[in-house]
Amino acid sequence: MEPKVNTFLYLQVASSDEEDAKAVYKSRIADVQDDTLYIEVPLEEQTGRYKRLFPGDELSAYYLTEGGVKHYFNTHVLGFRDDVIQLVAVRRPDPDSIRKVQRRSFLRVPAVLELAVKLANQVRFLAYTDDIGGGGISFTTDPRWAFNAGDVMECWLLLPYKNGTIEHAFFKPEVVRVKKLESGRNQVMAKFIEISDSERQKIIRYCFERQLEFRKH
């Protein structure tokens, strides 16, 4: 279901500034023409501030449909149009590029990141992720570390951002599944059961940056 006139959009703007990248803005589609969506100037609801956009700005957007299904797409600013109010012209997404995600689900991206793991028996070791998202991770590990579905661990994930800063995100995941790979190593798939909003936002920001990279290649 493509976004229509009067649909509300929730936007994040790609930025090397951490605070800017985390901010979520709300806008409304005022007009749809061919390959262009015309949206109202985005507003950050928490602060009441409008976001000034520039041609070429990369945006990650989603809108909600009935049943709480989020529809995600990437776009960028094309220019502006003066109507009764100023409207921002953004690229209309190709319907095939719009991803549906149930509310409370999160986008996952492939990423090889360093992960420090502490098991319930206090054993600690380093592993590397295969993919990460706001709802969970998968990582590969040496078979000497035994994992079973339902196991809970403590993890610290190293997140390098495009602007050169590095963050650590702490969370407690629960093992959902363990798969033996042809290499002899194990792939562990886990979902977050304890993670603060601020730690989750660090991971989502990293995923957003990775998404933009994939789009450019």
ROTITI-638876 format. One line per 5 residues: number of its first residue (from 1); for each residue x, y, z of N, C-alpha, C, O. Coordinates in nm, 3 decimals. Layout:
BEGIN
NUM) X:Y:Z:X:Y:Z:X:Y:Z:X:Y:Z  ... $
END
This chain:
BEGIN
1) 0.085:-0.119:0.000:0.000:0.000:0.000:0.089:0.125:0.000:0.160:0.151:0.097  0.083:0.200:-0.108:0.169:0.317:-0.121:0.118:0.433:-0.035:-0.002:0.442:-0.008  0.209:0.522:0.008:0.165:0.638:0.086:0.080:0.732:0.001:0.111:0.756:-0.116  -0.026:0.785:0.061:-0.120:0.871:-0.013:-0.124:1.010:0.051:-0.063:1.034:0.155  -0.197:1.101:-0.014:-0.217:1.235:0.041:-0.281:1.222:0.180:-0.370:1.140:0.201 $
6) -0.233:1.303:0.273:-0.277:1.308:0.414:-0.219:1.196:0.501:-0.246:1.191:0.621  -0.138:1.107:0.442:-0.069:1.006:0.523:0.040:1.075:0.605:0.112:1.161:0.554  0.051:1.038:0.732:0.158:1.092:0.816:0.286:1.010:0.795:0.282:0.887:0.793  0.397:1.079:0.780:0.527:1.015:0.767:0.610:1.043:0.891:0.602:1.152:0.948  0.690:0.945:0.933:0.783:0.962:1.043:0.923:0.949:0.984:0.955:0.847:0.923 $
11) 1.005:1.051:1.002:1.130:1.063:0.929:1.251:1.072:1.021:1.245:1.131:1.129  1.362:1.012:0.976:1.492:1.037:1.036:1.584:1.084:0.924:1.576:1.036:0.811  1.672:1.179:0.957:1.760:1.239:0.858:1.901:1.186:0.881:1.953:1.193:0.992  1.964:1.134:0.775:2.102:1.085:0.787:2.192:1.203:0.822:2.191:1.306:0.755  2.269:1.187:0.928:2.355:1.295:0.974:2.473:1.239:1.050:2.463:1.134:1.114 $
16) 2.586:1.308:1.042:2.703:1.265:1.120:2.690:1.311:1.264:2.768:1.269:1.350  2.593:1.398:1.292:2.569:1.444:1.428:2.476:1.345:1.498:2.367:1.316:1.451  2.522:1.293:1.611:2.449:1.186:1.680:2.307:1.227:1.717:2.212:1.151:1.695  2.291:1.347:1.774:2.157:1.392:1.816:2.065:1.407:1.696:1.949:1.367:1.700  2.118:1.466:1.588:2.038:1.484:1.467:1.992:1.351:1.411:1.876:1.335:1.372 $
21) 2.083:1.254:1.408:2.052:1.124:1.348:1.946:1.049:1.428:1.869:0.971:1.372  1.941:1.073:1.559:1.845:1.002:1.645:1.705:1.064:1.639:1.605:0.995:1.665  1.697:1.193:1.605:1.569:1.264:1.611:1.469:1.208:1.510:1.505:1.174:1.397  1.342:1.198:1.553:1.234:1.151:1.465:1.139:1.268:1.441:1.094:1.333:1.535  1.110:1.293:1.314:1.024:1.406:1.276:0.895:1.353:1.214:0.891:1.246:1.154 $
26) 0.790:1.432:1.233:0.660:1.394:1.177:0.623:1.491:1.066:0.643:1.612:1.079  0.569:1.438:0.958:0.527:1.523:0.847:0.398:1.465:0.789:0.354:1.357:0.829  0.340:1.536:0.694:0.217:1.488:0.628:0.235:1.504:0.478:0.290:1.604:0.432  0.189:1.406:0.404:0.195:1.416:0.258:0.083:1.509:0.210:-0.035:1.483:0.234  0.123:1.617:0.142:0.025:1.716:0.095:-0.015:1.692:-0.050:-0.125:1.731:-0.091 $
31) 0.074:1.629:-0.128:0.046:1.608:-0.269:0.135:1.495:-0.321:0.247:1.475:-0.273  0.085:1.422:-0.420:0.161:1.316:-0.484:0.156:1.337:-0.634:0.047:1.345:-0.691  0.271:1.345:-0.698:0.276:1.363:-0.844:0.386:1.277:-0.903:0.503:1.290:-0.864  0.351:1.191:-0.996:0.449:1.108:-1.067:0.551:1.047:-0.970:0.517:0.961:-0.888  0.678:1.091:-0.980:0.785:1.034:-0.898:0.812:1.115:-0.772:0.916:1.096:-0.707 $
36) 0.722:1.206:-0.735:0.750:1.298:-0.625:0.639:1.299:-0.521:0.520:1.300:-0.553  0.681:1.299:-0.393:0.589:1.325:-0.282:0.618:1.467:-0.233:0.734:1.504:-0.216  0.513:1.545:-0.212:0.529:1.678:-0.153:0.482:1.671:-0.008:0.365:1.642:0.020  0.574:1.697:0.084:0.542:1.681:0.225:0.557:1.816:0.298:0.632:1.903:0.256  0.484:1.828:0.409:0.499:1.948:0.492:0.635:1.947:0.559:0.695:1.841:0.577 $
41) 0.684:2.065:0.597:0.814:2.073:0.665:0.806:1.988:0.793:0.716:2.008:0.874  0.898:1.892:0.810:0.889:1.799:0.924:0.903:1.870:1.059:0.978:1.968:1.073  0.830:1.819:1.157:0.827:1.877:1.290:0.873:1.772:1.391:0.827:1.658:1.388  0.963:1.811:1.482:1.000:1.723:1.592:0.899:1.747:1.704:0.899:1.853:1.766  0.814:1.649:1.728:0.701:1.670:1.819:0.745:1.700:1.962:0.682:1.778:2.032 $
46) 0.856:1.636:2.006:0.900:1.655:2.144:0.940:1.800:2.171:0.912:1.854:2.278  1.006:1.862:2.074:1.057:1.998:2.096:0.972:2.105:2.028:0.983:2.223:2.061  0.887:2.063:1.930:0.808:2.160:1.856:0.890:2.234:1.751:0.846:2.336:1.697  1.010:2.183:1.721:1.098:2.250:1.624:1.079:2.192:1.485:1.063:2.071:1.468  1.082:2.280:1.386:1.077:2.235:1.247:1.218:2.198:1.202:1.316:2.257:1.249 $
51) 1.227:2.101:1.111:1.357:2.057:1.061:1.382:2.120:0.924:1.304:2.101:0.830  1.490:2.193:0.915:1.526:2.252:0.787:1.598:2.147:0.702:1.699:2.091:0.744  1.545:2.121:0.585:1.604:2.021:0.497:1.671:2.087:0.378:1.640:2.201:0.342  1.762:2.013:0.317:1.835:2.064:0.201:1.830:1.961:0.089:1.822:1.841:0.116  1.834:2.005:-0.038:1.835:1.909:-0.149:1.948:1.807:-0.131:2.061:1.843:-0.100 $
56) 1.914:1.680:-0.153:2.014:1.574:-0.137:2.012:1.507:-0.002:2.070:1.400:0.014  1.945:1.567:0.099:1.938:1.504:0.231:1.876:1.364:0.219:1.773:1.346:0.154  1.941:1.266:0.282:1.892:1.128:0.281:1.794:1.109:0.398:1.823:1.148:0.511  1.680:1.048:0.369:1.577:1.029:0.472:1.540:0.881:0.482:1.532:0.810:0.382  1.518:0.837:0.605:1.458:0.707:0.629:1.317:0.735:0.679:1.299:0.808:0.777 $
61) 1.216:0.677:0.614:1.077:0.713:0.646:0.994:0.587:0.673:1.023:0.479:0.622  0.891:0.606:0.755:0.791:0.499:0.764:0.655:0.562:0.786:0.644:0.674:0.836  0.551:0.487:0.750:0.413:0.529:0.778:0.338:0.406:0.825:0.378:0.293:0.800  0.228:0.430:0.895:0.150:0.321:0.953:0.022:0.298:0.874:-0.042:0.392:0.827  -0.014:0.170:0.860:-0.145:0.139:0.802:-0.224:0.063:0.909:-0.174:0.037:1.018 $
66) -0.347:0.028:0.875:-0.434:-0.040:0.972:-0.366:-0.165:1.027:-0.294:-0.236:0.956  -0.390:-0.191:1.153:-0.330:-0.308:1.216:-0.191:-0.279:1.270:-0.123:-0.370:1.319  -0.148:-0.151:1.261:-0.018:-0.114:1.318:0.100:-0.161:1.237:0.209:-0.176:1.291  0.080:-0.185:1.105:0.191:-0.230:1.021:0.270:-0.107:0.975:0.215:-0.014:0.918  0.401:-0.110:1.001:0.489:-0.001:0.956:0.539:-0.033:0.816:0.577:-0.146:0.787 $
71) 0.540:0.069:0.731:0.592:0.055:0.596:0.715:0.146:0.585:0.703:0.268:0.594  0.832:0.086:0.567:0.958:0.161:0.564:1.006:0.184:0.421:0.990:0.098:0.334  1.064:0.301:0.398:1.133:0.324:0.270:1.239:0.432:0.290:1.233:0.511:0.384  1.336:0.432:0.198:1.438:0.537:0.196:1.405:0.635:0.085:1.351:0.596:-0.019  1.438:0.762:0.106:1.415:0.862:0.003:1.515:0.975:0.021:1.600:0.969:0.110 $
76) 1.506:1.076:-0.063:1.594:1.191:-0.047:1.522:1.317:-0.095:1.426:1.309:-0.172  1.570:1.431:-0.049:1.506:1.559:-0.080:1.543:1.602:-0.222:1.661:1.604:-0.258  1.441:1.636:-0.302:1.463:1.682:-0.440:1.466:1.834:-0.448:1.543:1.892:-0.526  1.381:1.900:-0.367:1.374:2.046:-0.372:1.254:2.095:-0.293:1.214:2.031:-0.196  1.197:2.207:-0.334:1.090:2.269:-0.256:0.983:2.326:-0.351:1.010:2.352:-0.468 $
81) 0.864:2.344:-0.296:0.755:2.406:-0.373:0.679:2.498:-0.281:0.638:2.459:-0.172  0.660:2.621:-0.325:0.583:2.716:-0.244:0.436:2.704:-0.280:0.395:2.730:-0.392  0.357:2.663:-0.181:0.214:2.653:-0.196:0.157:2.755:-0.098:0.214:2.863:-0.082  0.047:2.723:-0.033:0.001:2.810:0.077:0.109:2.812:0.184:0.136:2.914:0.247  0.170:2.695:0.203:0.289:2.682:0.288:0.398:2.618:0.204:0.370:2.561:0.099 $
86) 0.522:2.628:0.250:0.630:2.565:0.173:0.622:2.413:0.190:0.605:2.362:0.300  0.635:2.343:0.078:0.636:2.197:0.080:0.774:2.148:0.038:0.845:2.213:-0.039  0.810:2.030:0.091:0.939:1.969:0.057:0.911:1.857:-0.044:0.827:1.771:-0.021  0.983:1.861:-0.155:0.968:1.756:-0.256:1.069:1.644:-0.227:1.189:1.669:-0.218  1.018:1.520:-0.211:1.107:1.405:-0.190:1.074:1.300:-0.295:0.963:1.295:-0.348 $
91) 1.172:1.215:-0.322:1.153:1.109:-0.422:1.046:1.011:-0.376:1.051:0.960:-0.264  0.949:0.984:-0.463:0.845:0.886:-0.432:0.907:0.746:-0.438:0.975:0.714:-0.535  0.884:0.662:-0.338:0.950:0.530:-0.338:0.889:0.436:-0.441:0.770:0.440:-0.468  0.974:0.352:-0.496:0.928:0.244:-0.580:0.848:0.148:-0.490:0.898:0.109:-0.385  0.725:0.109:-0.530:0.645:0.021:-0.443:0.720:-0.105:-0.399:0.699:-0.155:-0.288 $
96) 0.808:-0.157:-0.487:0.883:-0.279:-0.453:0.987:-0.255:-0.344:1.034:-0.350:-0.281  1.024:-0.128:-0.322:1.128:-0.099:-0.222:1.070:-0.075:-0.083:1.144:-0.061:0.014  0.936:-0.070:-0.073:0.872:-0.045:0.057:0.864:-0.176:0.135:0.809:-0.274:0.086  0.920:-0.175:0.255:0.923:-0.296:0.338:0.818:-0.288:0.447:0.807:-0.187:0.517  0.741:-0.393:0.463:0.640:-0.397:0.569:0.701:-0.458:0.693:0.765:-0.563:0.686 $
101) 0.681:-0.394:0.806:0.732:-0.447:0.933:0.622:-0.433:1.036:0.570:-0.323:1.058  0.585:-0.543:1.099:0.485:-0.536:1.206:0.535:-0.446:1.318:0.654:-0.440:1.345  0.443:-0.377:1.381:0.481:-0.294:1.495:0.559:-0.379:1.596:0.523:-0.494:1.621  0.665:-0.323:1.652:0.754:-0.388:1.746:0.857:-0.476:1.676:0.940:-0.539:1.742  0.852:-0.482:1.544:0.958:-0.551:1.471:1.059:-0.447:1.425:1.027:-0.329:1.415 $
106) 1.180:-0.491:1.399:1.286:-0.398:1.361:1.361:-0.450:1.239:1.377:-0.570:1.219  1.405:-0.356:1.160:1.485:-0.388:1.043:1.617:-0.452:1.085:1.677:-0.411:1.185  1.663:-0.551:1.009:1.793:-0.613:1.035:1.885:-0.587:0.918:1.842:-0.583:0.803  2.013:-0.570:0.947:2.111:-0.550:0.840:2.230:-0.644:0.862:2.265:-0.672:0.977  2.292:-0.693:0.754:2.414:-0.772:0.771:2.526:-0.683:0.822:2.545:-0.572:0.771 $
111) 2.600:-0.730:0.920:2.710:-0.650:0.977:2.803:-0.741:1.056:2.759:-0.824:1.135  2.934:-0.724:1.033:3.034:-0.799:1.109:3.090:-0.705:1.215:3.174:-0.619:1.186  3.043:-0.721:1.338:3.081:-0.633:1.448:3.131:-0.716:1.566:3.089:-0.830:1.586  3.222:-0.656:1.643:3.278:-0.727:1.759:3.174:-0.731:1.872:3.112:-0.630:1.905  3.158:-0.850:1.928:3.060:-0.871:2.034:3.126:-0.942:2.152:3.179:-1.052:2.137 $
116) 3.124:-0.878:2.269:3.174:-0.942:2.391:3.055:-1.013:2.457:2.950:-0.953:2.480  3.073:-1.140:2.487:2.965:-1.223:2.541:3.003:-1.275:2.680:3.115:-1.321:2.701  2.908:-1.268:2.772:2.928:-1.328:2.905:2.814:-1.426:2.930:2.697:-1.388:2.930  2.850:-1.552:2.952:2.749:-1.656:2.973:2.707:-1.660:3.120:2.770:-1.598:3.206  2.600:-1.736:3.147:2.548:-1.746:3.285:2.652:-1.803:3.381:2.649:-1.772:3.500 $
121) 2.744:-1.887:3.329:2.848:-1.946:3.415:2.971:-1.855:3.427:3.077:-1.897:3.473  2.955:-1.729:3.385:3.059:-1.625:3.396:3.169:-1.638:3.290:3.261:-1.557:3.289  3.162:-1.738:3.203:3.260:-1.749:3.094:3.242:-1.630:3.000:3.129:-1.593:2.965  3.355:-1.570:2.959:3.351:-1.456:2.867:3.432:-1.489:2.741:3.534:-1.557:2.749  3.386:-1.440:2.627:3.462:-1.457:2.503:3.416:-1.353:2.401:3.314:-1.287:2.420 $
126) 3.493:-1.338:2.293:3.458:-1.247:2.185:3.400:-1.325:2.067:3.446:-1.435:2.037  3.299:-1.266:2.002:3.241:-1.326:1.882:3.219:-1.214:1.780:3.244:-1.097:1.808  3.173:-1.251:1.661:3.144:-1.151:1.558:3.003:-1.172:1.505:2.961:-1.285:1.478  2.931:-1.062:1.490:2.792:-1.070:1.444:2.785:-1.103:1.295:2.878:-1.076:1.219  2.672:-1.163:1.255:2.638:-1.182:1.113:2.540:-1.074:1.070:2.551:-1.015:0.963 $
131) 2.442:-1.051:1.157:2.349:-0.941:1.131:2.298:-0.888:1.265:2.303:-0.955:1.368  2.249:-0.764:1.260:2.198:-0.700:1.381:2.072:-0.623:1.347:2.047:-0.589:1.231  1.994:-0.595:1.449:1.873:-0.515:1.433:1.828:-0.466:1.569:1.887:-0.500:1.671  1.723:-0.386:1.569:1.673:-0.332:1.696:1.606:-0.436:1.783:1.576:-0.408:1.899  1.583:-0.557:1.729:1.514:-0.660:1.807:1.598:-0.781:1.839:1.556:-0.868:1.916 $
136) 1.719:-0.789:1.780:1.802:-0.905:1.807:1.927:-0.909:1.720:1.952:-0.818:1.641  2.004:-1.017:1.736:2.130:-1.032:1.663:2.148:-1.179:1.626:2.082:-1.267:1.681  2.240:-1.204:1.533:2.293:-1.339:1.517:2.444:-1.326:1.510:2.497:-1.227:1.460  2.514:-1.426:1.562:2.660:-1.421:1.560:2.715:-1.563:1.545:2.648:-1.661:1.576  2.840:-1.570:1.497:2.905:-1.701:1.483:3.006:-1.718:1.596:3.067:-1.621:1.642 $
141) 3.022:-1.842:1.639:3.109:-1.868:1.753:3.172:-2.007:1.743:3.124:-2.095:1.670  3.279:-2.025:1.817:3.349:-2.152:1.825:3.257:-2.256:1.889:3.189:-2.225:1.986  3.254:-2.381:1.836:3.164:-2.483:1.892:3.193:-2.521:2.037:3.110:-2.584:2.103  3.312:-2.481:2.089:3.339:-2.517:2.230:3.246:-2.441:2.325:3.226:-2.484:2.439  3.188:-2.329:2.279:3.091:-2.258:2.364:2.954:-2.318:2.333:2.899:-2.298:2.225 $
146) 2.900:-2.390:2.428:2.772:-2.460:2.406:2.654:-2.365:2.428:2.644:-2.300:2.532  2.565:-2.358:2.330:2.445:-2.276:2.342:2.322:-2.362:2.318:2.323:-2.452:2.234  2.217:-2.332:2.393:2.087:-2.397:2.373:1.978:-2.292:2.369:1.990:-2.185:2.429  1.870:-2.323:2.298:1.756:-2.231:2.293:1.710:-2.201:2.435:1.696:-2.291:2.517  1.687:-2.072:2.462:1.643:-2.031:2.595:1.754:-1.978:2.683:1.728:-1.914:2.785 $
151) 1.882:-2.005:2.645:1.995:-1.951:2.722:1.995:-1.799:2.717:1.968:-1.739:2.613  2.025:-1.736:2.831:2.033:-1.590:2.837:2.177:-1.551:2.866:2.244:-1.614:2.948  2.226:-1.448:2.798:2.363:-1.401:2.818:2.365:-1.250:2.831:2.262:-1.185:2.813  2.481:-1.195:2.863:2.501:-1.050:2.864:2.597:-1.017:2.750:2.696:-1.088:2.729  2.568:-0.911:2.676:2.650:-0.878:2.560:2.681:-0.728:2.555:2.603:-0.643:2.597 $
156) 2.800:-0.701:2.501:2.842:-0.563:2.473:2.880:-0.558:2.326:2.972:-0.628:2.284  2.811:-0.476:2.248:2.831:-0.468:2.104:2.906:-0.340:2.069:2.869:-0.231:2.114  3.011:-0.353:1.988:3.091:-0.237:1.944:3.028:-0.181:1.817:3.014:-0.252:1.718  2.991:-0.052:1.820:2.922:0.011:1.707:3.004:0.128:1.652:3.006:0.235:1.714  3.071:0.111:1.538:3.144:0.223:1.478:3.053:0.300:1.381:2.997:0.241:1.289 $
161) 3.040:0.430:1.402:2.955:0.512:1.315:3.037:0.580:1.205:3.159:0.587:1.212  2.966:0.628:1.104:3.032:0.688:0.988:3.114:0.812:1.023:3.211:0.845:0.955  3.074:0.881:1.130:3.146:1.005:1.167:3.272:0.977:1.249:3.339:1.069:1.296  3.304:0.846:1.267:3.427:0.811:1.338:3.408:0.782:1.486:3.499:0.732:1.551  3.290:0.811:1.541:3.266:0.783:1.683:3.235:0.633:1.701:3.189:0.566:1.609 $
166) 3.263:0.585:1.820:3.238:0.444:1.853:3.154:0.439:1.981:3.184:0.508:2.078  3.050:0.356:1.979:2.965:0.338:2.097:2.964:0.190:2.135:2.991:0.103:2.052  2.931:0.164:2.261:2.906:0.027:2.305:2.760:0.018:2.346:2.709:0.102:2.419  2.692:-0.086:2.298:2.553:-0.108:2.338:2.548:-0.234:2.424:2.601:-0.339:2.386  2.484:-0.223:2.540:2.472:-0.337:2.632:2.329:-0.390:2.627:2.233:-0.314:2.624 $
171) 2.316:-0.524:2.628:2.183:-0.584:2.629:2.193:-0.729:2.676:2.301:-0.788:2.680  2.078:-0.784:2.712:2.070:-0.927:2.746:1.981:-0.995:2.642:1.861:-0.969:2.636  2.041:-1.082:2.560:1.959:-1.156:2.463:1.934:-1.300:2.508:2.006:-1.356:2.591  1.830:-1.357:2.451:1.796:-1.498:2.475:1.814:-1.574:2.344:1.769:-1.529:2.239  1.880:-1.690:2.351:1.904:-1.771:2.232:1.771:-1.826:2.180:1.694:-1.887:2.254 $
176) 1.746:-1.804:2.050:1.625:-1.856:1.986:1.657:-1.986:1.914:1.579:-2.082:1.917  1.774:-1.987:1.846:1.809:-2.105:1.766:1.960:-2.111:1.749:2.028:-2.008:1.746  2.013:-2.232:1.738:2.157:-2.252:1.710:2.168:-2.339:1.585:2.105:-2.444:1.575  2.248:-2.292:1.489:2.263:-2.364:1.363:2.411:-2.398:1.341:2.498:-2.312:1.354  2.438:-2.525:1.309:2.577:-2.567:1.282:2.611:-2.532:1.138:2.539:-2.570:1.046 $
181) 2.720:-2.460:1.118:2.761:-2.419:0.985:2.857:-2.520:0.923:2.916:-2.601:0.994  2.871:-2.516:0.790:2.961:-2.609:0.721:3.105:-2.594:0.768:3.183:-2.689:0.765  3.139:-2.472:0.813:3.275:-2.446:0.860:3.305:-2.514:0.994:3.419:-2.518:1.039  3.199:-2.568:1.058:3.217:-2.629:1.189:3.182:-2.534:1.302:3.164:-2.575:1.417  3.171:-2.404:1.269:3.133:-2.306:1.371:2.981:-2.307:1.390:2.908:-2.364:1.309 $
186) 2.936:-2.245:1.497:2.793:-2.237:1.524:2.742:-2.095:1.498:2.810:-1.997:1.528  2.624:-2.086:1.442:2.557:-1.956:1.430:2.448:-1.950:1.536:2.359:-2.036:1.540  2.455:-1.848:1.620:2.360:-1.832:1.730:2.266:-1.717:1.697:2.310:-1.605:1.674  2.135:-1.745:1.694:2.034:-1.641:1.670:1.966:-1.607:1.802:1.919:-1.697:1.872  1.962:-1.479:1.836:1.911:-1.440:1.968:1.824:-1.315:1.958:1.843:-1.231:1.871 $
191) 1.728:-1.306:2.049:1.640:-1.188:2.055:1.668:-1.113:2.185:1.702:-1.174:2.286  1.653:-0.981:2.181:1.675:-0.901:2.302:1.560:-0.924:2.400:1.443:-0.917:2.362  1.593:-0.951:2.525:1.488:-0.959:2.628:1.504:-0.847:2.731:1.409:-0.812:2.800  1.626:-0.791:2.740:1.649:-0.674:2.826:1.740:-0.578:2.752:1.856:-0.609:2.726  1.686:-0.461:2.719:1.767:-0.357:2.653:1.698:-0.223:2.677:1.576:-0.213:2.662 $
196) 1.774:-0.122:2.713:1.713:0.010:2.737:1.687:0.077:2.602:1.748:0.041:2.501  1.594:0.174:2.601:1.562:0.244:2.477:1.685:0.313:2.419:1.703:0.315:2.298  1.769:0.370:2.507:1.886:0.444:2.457:1.985:0.348:2.391:2.047:0.383:2.290  2.001:0.226:2.446:2.091:0.128:2.386:2.033:0.078:2.253:2.107:0.059:2.156  1.902:0.058:2.250:1.838:0.013:2.126:1.853:0.118:2.016:1.876:0.085:1.900 $
201) 1.840:0.247:2.054:1.854:0.355:1.957:1.993:0.357:1.894:2.008:0.388:1.776  2.096:0.323:1.974:2.233:0.318:1.919:2.239:0.216:1.806:2.300:0.240:1.702  2.175:0.100:1.829:2.178:-0.006:1.729:2.096:0.033:1.606:2.139:0.011:1.493  1.979:0.092:1.628:1.893:0.133:1.516:1.964:0.239:1.432:1.954:0.238:1.309  2.035:0.330:1.498:2.108:0.433:1.424:2.214:0.368:1.333:2.230:0.407:1.218 $
206) 2.286:0.269:1.388:2.387:0.200:1.308:2.321:0.131:1.188:2.373:0.137:1.076  2.208:0.065:1.211:2.136:-0.005:1.103:2.094:0.094:0.994:2.103:0.063:0.875  2.049:0.211:1.036:2.006:0.315:0.942:2.124:0.358:0.854:2.110:0.371:0.732  2.240:0.378:0.916:2.358:0.418:0.839:2.398:0.309:0.740:2.437:0.338:0.627  2.388:0.183:0.782:2.421:0.072:0.693:2.324:0.065:0.575:2.364:0.038:0.462 $
211) 2.197:0.089:0.602:2.095:0.091:0.497:2.130:0.192:0.389:2.122:0.163:0.270  2.169:0.310:0.433:2.203:0.416:0.337:2.324:0.376:0.254:2.331:0.406:0.135  2.420:0.307:0.316:2.538:0.260:0.243:2.497:0.161:0.135:2.543:0.169:0.021  2.409:0.066:0.171:2.367:-0.035:0.074:2.298:0.031:-0.044:2.313:-0.012:-0.159  2.220:0.136:-0.014:2.144:0.201:-0.119:2.236:0.267:-0.222:2.201:0.278:-0.340 $
216) 2.355:0.311:-0.176:2.447:0.381:-0.265:2.526:0.286:-0.355:2.584:0.328:-0.455  2.529:0.157:-0.318:2.611:0.061:-0.395:2.527:-0.010:-0.499:2.579:-0.093:-0.573 $
END
